[in-house]
Amino acid sequence: MKTIGLFAIGIYCLLFINFFSVGQNLSTDYIITLDGTKTFGTISRSFDFNQANSITFVDFYGKSQNLFPKDLIAFGLSNGRTFESRALPDSDDGKLVFIQVILRGRVNLLSFNSRFFVENEKEILELTNNPTPREVGGNVVMTRRRKYIGILNYMLFGPCGMEMQSKIAKTSFTEGGFIDIILAYHHCGQYPYELLVEEIPILRASLIGGAGVSIFQTYPTTSPDKVRHITDSNLAPFISLGLKLDQWRRMPRIAVDLGVGFSQVDNAVHVELDTHNHMYTATQEFSTSTIMTPVFFDYILFRSLDSEFYVGAGMNFRFNATNTTMNIIDVRTKNEPVIVELFERPVYSNSKIQFSPALKLGTHLRYKRKWGIISEVHVEYTDNGYALTLGSGQVTYNHLIASFMLGFRL
């Protein structure tokens, strides 16, 4: 099948591009060992260091080490994220973990596994927002006790007390909310601080421009009744432009792709229908313009130092406009005398709007840099792709569509 062949070729091209891409990684990752030595190198990327049990560090000589919290004082990534080996305040055995330092100053903001902590020179407290049972009108209901508000009032007490209290009361239980209120505390008191996530946006939005080709494989939905047909081409080149939302701070494996594409194909269909008394032959030449609007949700399977491989699921809406330039139907009787009739009547028609569920495989090279290379293989399935009307019947066909796309992220 041609569709399977294009899919296999697309997979090969995708893997070839992935392994062909090489580049010098100018990382400024580092580790601080127990003796205080700071060593620069590369830390193999994980999707969420906020709950990592260990890291893999490669120095500039190529030596690789698997390191645990007990082996380090701290480590840092090239994007500014910093982690320290600490024991959680509720740890009974004093087990060390890698805690992220979000803000360092008179009061520190820390995070581990979606939990948040504030720390001053005397103590460290967890910011909690747990539901608690409460009796209302004789009924027990679960209410959310904003314990973190009281902790923030206690830890951020100072010369700006009244002003801070009103701001603290409005603080949301999010990383951004905690950063804003602790920044306000340092600004009000003119205390020095260091924000260690200022280079890490909540997500990255990038433009994607690409080009590719689709191949269409058709399947009849009803009995063809001796209808045979062939098209001059089942290939459709296309161009596309889209928006990629990835590198979500709290959902690092998830990406969203929104796009719009355009394809225009000049084609012809040749149809034969053999009935008991008549032989029909028909030809229709036409041009089809298609606007595509795909929407995908991607899941990143794995990452290397400079590339990532992902799968996606979504949908594609196709808006078709078909312009017929020529159509002719030849009808011949099988019995003597032979009578031949010619008609100018279209035999091919397609839906103006089509909906296709879709899957894809993709690779994203240079994903950490300002521009990257995207290569993807898509598979779609469309009901009632087109219909052929000849004689007294109509046959409808479904489409299986395989596409390969190569593009750039800017």
Rosetta blueprint (number, residue, H / E / L):
1 M L
2 K H
3 T H
4 I H
5 G H
6 L H
7 F H
8 A H
9 I H
10 G H
11 I H
12 Y H
13 C H
14 L H
15 L H
16 F H
17 I H
18 N H
19 F H
20 F H
21 S L
22 V L
23 G L
24 Q L
25 N L
26 L L
27 S L
28 T L
29 D E
30 Y E
31 I E
32 I E
33 T E
34 L L
35 D L
36 G L
37 T L
38 K E
39 T E
40 F E
41 G E
42 T E
43 I E
44 S L
45 R L
46 S L
47 F L
48 D L
49 F H
50 N H
51 Q H
52 A L
53 N L
54 S L
55 I E
56 T E
57 F E
58 V E
59 D E
60 F L
61 Y L
62 G L
63 K L
64 S E
65 Q E
66 N E
67 L E
68 F L
69 P H
70 K H
71 D H
72 L E
73 I E
74 A E
75 F E
76 G E
77 L L
78 S L
79 N L
80 G L
81 R L
82 T E
83 F E
84 E E
85 S E
86 R E
87 A E
88 L L
89 P L
90 D L
91 S L
92 D L
93 D L
94 G L
95 K L
96 L E
97 V E
98 F E
99 I E
100 Q E
101 V E
102 I E
103 L E
104 R E
105 G E
106 R L
107 V L
108 N E
109 L E
110 L E
111 S E
112 F E
113 N L
114 S L
115 R E
116 F E
117 F E
118 V E
119 E E
120 N L
121 E L
122 K L
123 E L
124 I E
125 L E
126 E E
127 L E
128 T L
129 N L
130 N L
131 P E
132 T E
133 P E
134 R E
135 E E
136 V E
137 G L
138 G L
139 N E
140 V E
141 V E
142 M E
143 T E
144 R E
145 R L
146 R L
147 K H
148 Y H
149 I H
150 G H
151 I H
152 L H
153 N H
154 Y H
155 M H
156 L L
157 F L
158 G L
159 P L
160 C L
161 G H
162 M H
163 E H
164 M H
165 Q H
166 S H
167 K H
168 I H
169 A H
170 K L
171 T L
172 S L
173 F L
174 T L
175 E H
176 G H
177 G H
178 F H
179 I H
180 D H
181 I H
182 I H
183 L H
184 A H
185 Y H
186 H H
187 H H
188 C H
189 G H
190 Q L
191 Y L
192 P L
193 Y E
194 E E
195 L E
196 L L
197 V L
198 E L
199 E L
200 I L
201 P L
202 I L
203 L L
204 R E
205 A E
206 S E
207 L E
208 I E
209 G E
210 G E
211 A E
212 G E
213 V E
214 S E
215 I E
216 F E
217 Q E
218 T E
219 Y E
220 P E
221 T L
222 T L
223 S L
224 P L
225 D L
226 K L
227 V E
228 R E
229 H E
230 I E
231 T E
232 D L
233 S L
234 N L
235 L E
236 A E
237 P E
238 F E
239 I E
240 S E
241 L E
242 G E
243 L E
244 K E
245 L E
246 D E
247 Q L
248 W L
249 R L
250 R L
251 M L
252 P L
253 R L
254 I E
255 A E
256 V E
257 D E
258 L E
259 G E
260 V E
261 G E
262 F E
263 S E
264 Q E
265 V E
266 D E
267 N E
268 A E
269 V E
270 H E
271 V E
272 E E
273 L E
274 D E
275 T L
276 H L
277 N L
278 H E
279 M E
280 Y E
281 T E
282 A E
283 T E
284 Q E
285 E E
286 F E
287 S E
288 T E
289 S E
290 T E
291 I E
292 M E
293 T E
294 P E
295 V E
296 F E
297 F E
298 D E
299 Y E
300 I E
301 L E
302 F E
303 R E
304 S L
305 L L
306 D L
307 S E
308 E E
309 F E
310 Y E
311 V E
312 G E
313 A E
314 G E
315 M E
316 N E
317 F E
318 R E
319 F E
320 N E
321 A E
322 T E
323 N E
324 T E
325 T E
326 M E
327 N E
328 I E
329 I E
330 D E
331 V E
332 R E
333 T E
334 K L
335 N L
336 E L
337 P L
338 V L
339 I L
340 V E
341 E E
342 L E
343 F E
344 E L
345 R L
346 P L
347 V L
348 Y E
349 S E
350 N E
351 S L
352 K L
353 I E
354 Q E
355 F E
356 S E
357 P E
358 A E
359 L E
360 K E
361 L E
362 G E
363 T E
364 H E
365 L E
366 R L
367 Y L
368 K L
369 R L
370 K L
371 W L
372 G E
373 I E
374 I E
375 S E
376 E E
377 V E
378 H E
379 V E
380 E E
381 Y E
382 T E
383 D E
384 N E
385 G E
386 Y E
387 A E
388 L E
389 T E
390 L E
391 G L
392 S L
393 G E
394 Q E
395 V E
396 T E
397 Y E
398 N E
399 H E
400 L E
401 I E
402 A E
403 S E
404 F E
405 M E
406 L E
407 G E
408 F E
409 R E
410 L L
